[in-house]
């Protein structure tokens, strides 16, 4: 909780916006394969991650999945790591599927992303689903569009701004 002073000069308690962190930035030059973690990458406005096969205009420019979701699959006995679900950005400390469409994510030094979709239909060839009969990306992954581009890297802070 944070305390703010309203326009009448009275103190109000308001729930703080969540803060997360970028764990990994992941790219692949082909679709249908796991993405490889990189030290940093460049997000291009209204396009996505430069050099990634899934980048392009539209509402699903960049995908995110929480490390907590990956760890859930590890507890099921699956050997997985960031990028294995083909997510572009692996995060920590954010409940991604609970973020409403339109939520703004401020990443690092000025990158702005807007949540456009929660979850997705898992394609039939998903190796993880075939291995264990379950995959977290369709329910717990999210997609964003790049409102303002820039460089991102592991360790960058993610500030969440809900639309009012």
GROMACS elastic network, one bead per residue, 0.5 to 0.9 nm:
[ bonds ]
;  ai    aj funct       b0    kb
    1    13     6  0.63721   500
    1    14     6  0.56440   500
    1    16     6  0.51969   500
    1    17     6  0.88604   500
    2    12     6  0.82570   500
    2    13     6  0.57417   500
    2    14     6  0.53970   500
    2    15     6  0.60887   500
    2    16     6  0.57224   500
    3    11     6  0.62961   500
    3    12     6  0.55103   500
    3    14     6  0.60943   500
    3    15     6  0.85640   500
    4    10     6  0.82026   500
    4    11     6  0.56156   500
    4    12     6  0.53067   500
    4    13     6  0.64778   500
    4    14     6  0.71222   500
    5     8     6  0.77650   500
    5     9     6  0.55842   500
    5    10     6  0.53589   500
    5    12     6  0.60157   500
    5    13     6  0.88174   500
    6     9     6  0.53677   500
    6    10     6  0.54841   500
    6    11     6  0.63384   500
    6    12     6  0.66415   500
    7    10     6  0.74270   500
    8    11     6  0.88687   500
   15    18     6  0.89888   500
   16    19     6  0.87754   500
   17   159     6  0.73242   500
   17   160     6  0.57519   500
   17   161     6  0.65635   500
   17   162     6  0.76792   500
   18    93     6  0.79990   500
   18    94     6  0.67920   500
   18    95     6  0.88054   500
   18   158     6  0.84384   500
   18   159     6  0.66082   500
   18   160     6  0.57150   500
   18   161     6  0.83759   500
   19    93     6  0.69775   500
   19    94     6  0.69483   500
   19   157     6  0.70576   500
   19   158     6  0.55975   500
   19   160     6  0.62553   500
   20    91     6  0.67522   500
   20    92     6  0.56106   500
   20    94     6  0.53637   500
   20   156     6  0.86103   500
   20   157     6  0.59235   500
   20   159     6  0.65496   500
   20   160     6  0.80749   500
   21    90     6  0.86751   500
   21    91     6  0.56016   500
   21    92     6  0.53757   500
   21    93     6  0.68223   500
   21    94     6  0.81138   500
   21   107     6  0.83765   500
   21   108     6  0.89724   500
   21   154     6  0.77283   500
   21   155     6  0.59194   500
   21   156     6  0.56389   500
   21   158     6  0.52644   500
   21   159     6  0.85116   500
   22    25     6  0.74018   500
   22    89     6  0.68218   500
   22    90     6  0.60787   500
   22    92     6  0.65731   500
   22   107     6  0.81629   500
   22   108     6  0.87320   500
   22   152     6  0.83363   500
   22   153     6  0.69178   500
   22   155     6  0.52803   500
   22   156     6  0.52812   500
   22   157     6  0.64373   500
   22   158     6  0.69541   500
   23    66     6  0.86760   500
   23    67     6  0.75105   500
   23    82     6  0.80433   500
   23    89     6  0.75086   500
   23    90     6  0.53464   500
   23    91     6  0.51570   500
   23    92     6  0.64103   500
   23   153     6  0.81819   500
   23   155     6  0.60912   500
   23   156     6  0.80625   500
   24    37     6  0.60324   500
   24    38     6  0.71068   500
   24    39     6  0.76034   500
   24    40     6  0.83916   500
   24    82     6  0.64756   500
   24    83     6  0.78209   500
   24    88     6  0.80944   500
   24    89     6  0.58178   500
   24    90     6  0.50347   500
   24    91     6  0.71104   500
   24   153     6  0.71142   500
   24   154     6  0.50153   500
   24   155     6  0.80624   500
   25    35     6  0.89936   500
   25    36     6  0.81945   500
   25    37     6  0.54995   500
   25    38     6  0.55765   500
   25    39     6  0.69574   500
   25    40     6  0.63637   500
   25    41     6  0.68196   500
   25    82     6  0.83552   500
   25    83     6  0.78756   500
   25    87     6  0.84320   500
   25    88     6  0.57415   500
   25    90     6  0.64900   500
   25   152     6  0.76343   500
   25   153     6  0.63801   500
   25   154     6  0.64920   500
   26    34     6  0.87818   500
   26    35     6  0.52416   500
   26    36     6  0.50925   500
   26    38     6  0.58193   500
   26    39     6  0.88503   500
   26    40     6  0.87338   500
   26    41     6  0.83166   500
   26    52     6  0.85128   500
   26    82     6  0.75324   500
   26    83     6  0.54291   500
   26    86     6  0.76744   500
   26    87     6  0.66827   500
   26    89     6  0.60515   500
   26    90     6  0.77894   500
   27    34     6  0.84059   500
   27    36     6  0.53437   500
   27    37     6  0.65475   500
   27    38     6  0.72073   500
   27    41     6  0.84476   500
   27    49     6  0.76556   500
   27    50     6  0.86334   500
   27    51     6  0.70499   500
   27    52     6  0.51740   500
   27    53     6  0.77859   500
   27    54     6  0.89597   500
   27    83     6  0.77103   500
   27    86     6  0.80548   500
   27    87     6  0.82487   500
   27    88     6  0.61137   500
   27    89     6  0.89350   500
   28    31     6  0.71983   500
   28    33     6  0.72204   500
   28    34     6  0.70559   500
   28    36     6  0.62095   500
   28    51     6  0.73724   500
   28    52     6  0.52032   500
   28    53     6  0.59844   500
   28    54     6  0.82896   500
   28    86     6  0.81187   500
   28    88     6  0.87979   500
   29    33     6  0.88454   500
   29    35     6  0.84019   500
   29    51     6  0.63964   500
   29    52     6  0.52770   500
   29    54     6  0.83427   500
   30    33     6  0.65006   500
   30    34     6  0.89645   500
   30    35     6  0.88408   500
   30    52     6  0.76570   500
   30    53     6  0.52273   500
   30    54     6  0.81561   500
   31    34     6  0.84336   500
   31    52     6  0.87217   500
   31    53     6  0.57255   500
   31    54     6  0.67877   500
   31    86     6  0.86199   500
   32    86     6  0.78128   500
   32   125     6  0.81860   500
   32   126     6  0.80805   500
   33    84     6  0.80998   500
   33    85     6  0.86301   500
   33    86     6  0.67920   500
   34    83     6  0.58116   500
   34    85     6  0.62865   500
   34    87     6  0.83060   500
   35    52     6  0.88043   500
   35    82     6  0.81775   500
   35    84     6  0.61409   500
   35    85     6  0.76530   500
   35    86     6  0.51671   500
   35    87     6  0.70909   500
   35    88     6  0.73453   500
   36    82     6  0.82217   500
   36    83     6  0.58690   500
   36    84     6  0.80346   500
   36    86     6  0.86877   500
   37    40     6  0.86214   500
   37    82     6  0.70613   500
   37    83     6  0.62793   500
   37    88     6  0.86641   500
   38    41     6  0.69487   500
   38   153     6  0.80191   500
   38   154     6  0.84503   500
   39   152     6  0.87721   500
   39   153     6  0.59089   500
   39   154     6  0.65042   500
   40   151     6  0.68821   500
   40   152     6  0.55871   500
   40   154     6  0.68491   500
   41    49     6  0.68000   500
   41    50     6  0.72144   500
   41    51     6  0.87374   500
   41   150     6  0.84374   500
   41   151     6  0.56995   500
   41   152     6  0.56414   500
   41   153     6  0.65554   500
   42    48     6  0.82852   500
   42    49     6  0.57808   500
   42    50     6  0.58357   500
   42    51     6  0.87861   500
   42   149     6  0.72809   500
   42   150     6  0.55224   500
   42   152     6  0.62519   500
   42   153     6  0.88479   500
   43    46     6  0.88506   500
   43    47     6  0.75705   500
   43    48     6  0.52800   500
   43    50     6  0.61767   500
   43    62     6  0.88165   500
   43   111     6  0.78318   500
   43   146     6  0.70342   500
   43   148     6  0.81639   500
   43   150     6  0.52590   500
   43   151     6  0.61522   500
   43   152     6  0.72760   500
   44    47     6  0.54030   500
   44    48     6  0.53321   500
   44    49     6  0.61867   500
   44    50     6  0.65119   500
   44   146     6  0.68139   500
   44   147     6  0.87609   500
   44   148     6  0.74949   500
   44   150     6  0.65973   500
   44   151     6  0.87889   500
   45    48     6  0.67798   500
   45   112     6  0.89948   500
   45   145     6  0.80986   500
   45   147     6  0.56539   500
   45   148     6  0.51913   500
   45   150     6  0.80284   500
   46    56     6  0.75673   500
   46    57     6  0.57893   500
   46    58     6  0.75047   500
   46    59     6  0.88371   500
   46    61     6  0.74918   500
   46   145     6  0.62278   500
   46   147     6  0.61610   500
   46   148     6  0.78138   500
   46   149     6  0.80464   500
   47    50     6  0.80416   500
   47    55     6  0.57540   500
   47    58     6  0.75691   500
   47    61     6  0.58792   500
   47    62     6  0.84425   500
   47   145     6  0.74053   500
   47   146     6  0.65561   500
   47   149     6  0.88868   500
   48    51     6  0.89729   500
   48    52     6  0.78330   500
   48    54     6  0.78870   500
   48    56     6  0.61281   500
   48    57     6  0.77018   500
   48    60     6  0.85259   500
   48    62     6  0.55368   500
   48   144     6  0.88115   500
   48   145     6  0.70650   500
   48   146     6  0.61542   500
   48   149     6  0.82996   500
   49    52     6  0.56532   500
   49    53     6  0.87836   500
   49    54     6  0.82286   500
   49    55     6  0.58570   500
   49    56     6  0.86249   500
   49    61     6  0.77198   500
   49    62     6  0.69246   500
   49    88     6  0.77610   500
   49   146     6  0.89718   500
   50    53     6  0.87291   500
   50    55     6  0.69718   500
   51    54     6  0.88757   500
   51    55     6  0.76666   500
   52    55     6  0.55143   500
   52    88     6  0.84030   500
   53    56     6  0.84910   500
   54    60     6  0.83394   500
   54    61     6  0.68909   500
   54    62     6  0.76235   500
   55    60     6  0.82072   500
   55    61     6  0.53371   500
   55    62     6  0.69666   500
   56    60     6  0.82265   500
   56    61     6  0.59176   500
   57    60     6  0.79432   500
   57    61     6  0.64973   500
   57   145     6  0.83673   500
   58    61     6  0.62794   500
   58   145     6  0.73460   500
   59    62     6  0.85709   500
   59   115     6  0.87156   500
   59   116     6  0.58655   500
   59   117     6  0.75685   500
   59   143     6  0.73801   500
   59   144     6  0.65868   500
   59   145     6  0.56282   500
   60    63     6  0.70109   500
   60   116     6  0.70703   500
   60   117     6  0.73617   500
   60   142     6  0.87354   500
   60   143     6  0.52169   500
   60   144     6  0.58447   500
   60   145     6  0.62584   500
   61   143     6  0.69304   500
   61   144     6  0.60664   500
   61   145     6  0.51659   500
   61   146     6  0.70423   500
   62    87     6  0.77845   500
   62    88     6  0.60251   500
   62    89     6  0.76621   500
   62   113     6  0.89062   500
   62   142     6  0.84468   500
   62   143     6  0.56003   500
   62   144     6  0.53634   500
   62   145     6  0.63638   500
   62   146     6  0.76680   500
   63    86     6  0.79993   500
   63    87     6  0.50485   500
   63    88     6  0.51618   500
   63    89     6  0.63777   500
   63    90     6  0.86809   500
   63   141     6  0.68966   500
   63   142     6  0.57078   500
   63   144     6  0.64473   500
   64    87     6  0.53741   500
   64    88     6  0.59188   500
   64    90     6  0.57437   500
   64    91     6  0.70317   500
   64    96     6  0.79153   500
   64   137     6  0.89035   500
   64   140     6  0.88765   500
   64   141     6  0.56240   500
   64   142     6  0.53068   500
   64   143     6  0.62370   500
   64   144     6  0.79012   500
   65    68     6  0.84401   500
   65    69     6  0.69580   500
   65    70     6  0.78504   500
   65    82     6  0.85702   500
   65    85     6  0.81219   500
   65    87     6  0.60560   500
   65    88     6  0.80845   500
   65    89     6  0.65783   500
   65    90     6  0.50979   500
   65    91     6  0.62145   500
   65    92     6  0.87030   500
   65    96     6  0.72256   500
   65   136     6  0.86522   500
   65   137     6  0.69468   500
   65   140     6  0.67089   500
   65   142     6  0.66451   500
   66    69     6  0.53111   500
   66    70     6  0.67747   500
   66    71     6  0.88323   500
   66    82     6  0.89297   500
   66    89     6  0.83674   500
   66    90     6  0.54331   500
   66    92     6  0.54831   500
   66    93     6  0.76621   500
   66    94     6  0.69240   500
   66    95     6  0.74760   500
   66    96     6  0.68783   500
   66   140     6  0.78132   500
   66   141     6  0.74410   500
   67    71     6  0.61195   500
   67    72     6  0.85927   500
   67    81     6  0.84471   500
   67    82     6  0.71744   500
   67    90     6  0.60266   500
   67    91     6  0.57315   500
   67    92     6  0.54444   500
   67    93     6  0.83198   500
   68    71     6  0.50218   500
   68    72     6  0.62776   500
   68    73     6  0.89335   500
   68    91     6  0.83308   500
   68    92     6  0.67354   500
   68    93     6  0.78977   500
   68    94     6  0.87991   500
   68    95     6  0.88246   500
   69    72     6  0.50258   500
   69    73     6  0.66697   500
   69    74     6  0.88542   500
   69   136     6  0.64091   500
   69   137     6  0.81978   500
   69   140     6  0.70817   500
   69   141     6  0.85974   500
   70    73     6  0.52430   500
   70    74     6  0.64087   500
   70    75     6  0.88843   500
   70    80     6  0.68415   500
   70    81     6  0.67944   500
   70    82     6  0.73146   500
   70    84     6  0.88334   500
   70    85     6  0.84245   500
   70   136     6  0.76208   500
   71    75     6  0.62944   500
   71    76     6  0.87729   500
   71    80     6  0.82026   500
   71    81     6  0.84120   500
   72    75     6  0.52264   500
   72    76     6  0.67350   500
   72   136     6  0.83462   500
   73    76     6  0.50518   500
   73    77     6  0.68163   500
   73    78     6  0.57722   500
   73    79     6  0.79816   500
   73    80     6  0.74027   500
   73   134     6  0.85119   500
   73   135     6  0.76568   500
   73   136     6  0.74891   500
   74    77     6  0.51320   500
   74    79     6  0.59084   500
   74    80     6  0.64318   500
   74    81     6  0.86235   500
   75    78     6  0.72195   500
   76   132     6  0.81662   500
   77   132     6  0.86687   500
   78   128     6  0.79356   500
   78   131     6  0.81659   500
   78   132     6  0.75990   500
   80    83     6  0.84634   500
   80    84     6  0.60106   500
   80    85     6  0.82423   500
   80   128     6  0.88264   500
   81    84     6  0.56727   500
   81    85     6  0.82891   500
   82    85     6  0.73539   500
   82    86     6  0.84268   500
   82    87     6  0.76805   500
   82    88     6  0.89524   500
   82    89     6  0.82676   500
   82    90     6  0.60635   500
   83    86     6  0.51139   500
   83    87     6  0.54312   500
   83    88     6  0.68028   500
   83    89     6  0.78249   500
   83    90     6  0.73242   500
   84    87     6  0.73357   500
   84   128     6  0.87316   500
   85    88     6  0.89444   500
   85   126     6  0.87922   500
   85   128     6  0.80454   500
   85   135     6  0.85368   500
   85   136     6  0.84278   500
   85   137     6  0.66524   500
   86   137     6  0.88229   500
   87    90     6  0.66744   500
   87   137     6  0.82803   500
   87   141     6  0.78342   500
   87   142     6  0.89977   500
   90   154     6  0.88412   500
   91    94     6  0.69703   500
   91    96     6  0.87196   500
   91   158     6  0.85233   500
   92    95     6  0.85531   500
   94    97     6  0.88813   500
   94    98     6  0.88647   500
   94    99     6  0.88326   500
   94   158     6  0.87920   500
   94   160     6  0.89794   500
   95    98     6  0.57162   500
   95    99     6  0.70883   500
   95   140     6  0.84906   500
   96    99     6  0.55434   500
   96   118     6  0.81020   500
   96   140     6  0.66928   500
   96   141     6  0.69122   500
   96   142     6  0.65874   500
   97   100     6  0.79339   500
   97   118     6  0.58285   500
   97   119     6  0.73368   500
   97   139     6  0.72096   500
   97   140     6  0.52100   500
   97   141     6  0.66329   500
   97   142     6  0.65289   500
   98   118     6  0.84000   500
   98   140     6  0.88145   500
   99   102     6  0.84292   500
   99   103     6  0.63840   500
   99   115     6  0.75948   500
   99   118     6  0.81458   500
   99   142     6  0.88548   500
   99   160     6  0.88641   500
   99   162     6  0.82681   500
  100   103     6  0.57101   500
  100   115     6  0.72748   500
  100   116     6  0.86314   500
  100   117     6  0.87378   500
  100   118     6  0.82563   500
  100   162     6  0.78743   500
  100   163     6  0.88369   500
  101   104     6  0.89172   500
  101   114     6  0.77955   500
  101   115     6  0.51492   500
  101   116     6  0.53012   500
  101   117     6  0.63342   500
  101   118     6  0.75344   500
  102   114     6  0.56519   500
  102   115     6  0.51272   500
  102   116     6  0.62357   500
  102   117     6  0.89220   500
  102   162     6  0.76840   500
  102   163     6  0.68495   500
  103   113     6  0.83361   500
  103   114     6  0.56895   500
  103   115     6  0.53062   500
  103   116     6  0.82605   500
  103   160     6  0.71192   500
  103   161     6  0.60645   500
  103   163     6  0.60807   500
  104   112     6  0.67960   500
  104   113     6  0.57205   500
  104   115     6  0.64887   500
  104   159     6  0.82218   500
  104   160     6  0.59279   500
  104   161     6  0.50094   500
  104   162     6  0.63478   500
  104   163     6  0.75490   500
  105   111     6  0.81377   500
  105   112     6  0.57505   500
  105   113     6  0.50256   500
  105   114     6  0.62191   500
  105   115     6  0.76662   500
  105   144     6  0.89549   500
  105   158     6  0.62365   500
  105   159     6  0.56744   500
  105   161     6  0.62980   500
  105   162     6  0.87728   500
  106   109     6  0.81422   500
  106   110     6  0.65356   500
  106   111     6  0.57265   500
  106   113     6  0.64695   500
  106   114     6  0.89156   500
  106   157     6  0.80163   500
  106   158     6  0.55327   500
  106   159     6  0.50201   500
  106   160     6  0.64596   500
  106   161     6  0.76911   500
  107   110     6  0.63585   500
  107   111     6  0.50360   500
  107   112     6  0.62504   500
  107   113     6  0.76914   500
  107   152     6  0.72102   500
  107   156     6  0.63975   500
  107   157     6  0.58152   500
  107   159     6  0.65345   500
  107   160     6  0.89272   500
  108   111     6  0.63178   500
  108   112     6  0.89715   500
  108   150     6  0.88041   500
  108   151     6  0.79849   500
  108   152     6  0.62458   500
  108   153     6  0.77996   500
  108   155     6  0.84165   500
  108   157     6  0.53835   500
  108   158     6  0.66441   500
  108   159     6  0.86864   500
  109   150     6  0.77939   500
  109   151     6  0.78840   500
  109   152     6  0.79597   500
  109   156     6  0.81030   500
  109   157     6  0.87324   500
  110   148     6  0.73237   500
  110   149     6  0.77632   500
  110   150     6  0.70442   500
  110   151     6  0.88170   500
  111   146     6  0.78385   500
  111   147     6  0.76906   500
  111   148     6  0.52752   500
  111   149     6  0.51905   500
  111   150     6  0.54419   500
  111   151     6  0.74472   500
  111   152     6  0.76294   500
  112   145     6  0.87287   500
  112   146     6  0.62999   500
  112   147     6  0.53124   500
  112   149     6  0.67878   500
  112   150     6  0.86558   500
  113   144     6  0.59230   500
  113   145     6  0.56486   500
  113   147     6  0.53847   500
  113   148     6  0.69675   500
  113   149     6  0.83598   500
  114   143     6  0.84390   500
  114   144     6  0.51566   500
  114   145     6  0.54157   500
  114   146     6  0.66678   500
  114   147     6  0.66641   500
  115   118     6  0.78615   500
  115   142     6  0.72102   500
  115   143     6  0.60067   500
  115   145     6  0.67571   500
  116   142     6  0.77471   500
  116   143     6  0.57124   500
  116   144     6  0.50789   500
  116   145     6  0.66777   500
  117   120     6  0.78330   500
  117   141     6  0.88224   500
  117   142     6  0.57143   500
  117   143     6  0.50570   500
  117   144     6  0.68917   500
  118   138     6  0.82524   500
  118   139     6  0.71837   500
  118   140     6  0.72307   500
  118   141     6  0.64119   500
  118   143     6  0.64278   500
  119   122     6  0.89499   500
  119   136     6  0.88959   500
  119   137     6  0.65057   500
  119   140     6  0.57877   500
  119   141     6  0.50581   500
  119   142     6  0.53359   500
  119   143     6  0.75801   500
  120   137     6  0.72507   500
  120   139     6  0.68658   500
  120   140     6  0.88380   500
  120   141     6  0.75290   500
  120   142     6  0.78727   500
  120   143     6  0.87465   500
  121   137     6  0.87883   500
  121   138     6  0.56472   500
  121   139     6  0.86491   500
  122   125     6  0.83234   500
  122   126     6  0.68983   500
  122   129     6  0.85390   500
  122   135     6  0.81188   500
  122   137     6  0.75754   500
  122   138     6  0.56600   500
  123   126     6  0.58715   500
  124   127     6  0.87126   500
  124   129     6  0.83741   500
  124   130     6  0.84882   500
  125   128     6  0.88630   500
  125   129     6  0.81224   500
  125   130     6  0.75204   500
  126   129     6  0.54397   500
  126   130     6  0.63289   500
  126   131     6  0.87403   500
  126   135     6  0.84047   500
  127   130     6  0.50954   500
  127   131     6  0.61319   500
  127   132     6  0.88417   500
  128   131     6  0.50283   500
  128   132     6  0.62909   500
  128   133     6  0.75024   500
  128   134     6  0.71678   500
  128   135     6  0.62872   500
  129   132     6  0.54555   500
  129   135     6  0.52721   500
  130   133     6  0.55864   500
  130   134     6  0.78437   500
  131   134     6  0.81042   500
  132   135     6  0.78674   500
  135   138     6  0.68275   500
  135   139     6  0.82194   500
  136   139     6  0.57391   500
  136   140     6  0.55457   500
  136   141     6  0.71303   500
  137   140     6  0.52061   500
  137   142     6  0.80271   500
  138   141     6  0.61376   500
  138   142     6  0.85235   500
  139   142     6  0.83095   500
  146   149     6  0.61277   500
  152   155     6  0.88571   500
  152   156     6  0.67741   500
  153   156     6  0.58397   500
  154   157     6  0.88459   500
